Amino acid sequence: MKNLKSYMTISEAARFLGVTEMTLRRWDKAGKLKAYRNPVNDYRLYRRSDLKALLGKIQQRGSKKR
């Protein structure tokens, strides 16, 4: 994990996606969204590119329901 700037903490990722931190933990456990671990403190980190892709899918689903 060379560049930590390309990752978000669990709280940042939850705000970005508009979900709770618990939802992200569930998605990680279910394999829907991969969490990486901070090499220093073992906290969950989420890759920004993964979150942007997931947000696009969420928004796409929302527009189909209308």
LINFENVEN-V274863 format. One line per field, one symbol per residue. ss: DSSP state (H for helix, E for strand, L for the rest). psi: psi as a letter, one per 40 degrees, with the letter a starting at -180 (. if undefined). burial: 1 if it has 9 or more other C-alpha atoms within 8 Angstrom, else 0. A space follows every 10 residues. Layout:
BEGIN
ss: ???
psi: ???
burial: ???
END
This chain:
BEGIN
ss: LLLHHHEEEH HHHHHHHLLL HHHHHHHHHH LLLLLEELLL LLLEEEEHHH HHHHHHHHHH HHHHHL
psi: gdheeeiiid ddddddefii ddddddddde edhhhihhed eeihihhddd dddddddddd dddde.
burial: 0000001111 0011100000 1001001100 0010101100 0001111101 1000100000 000000
END
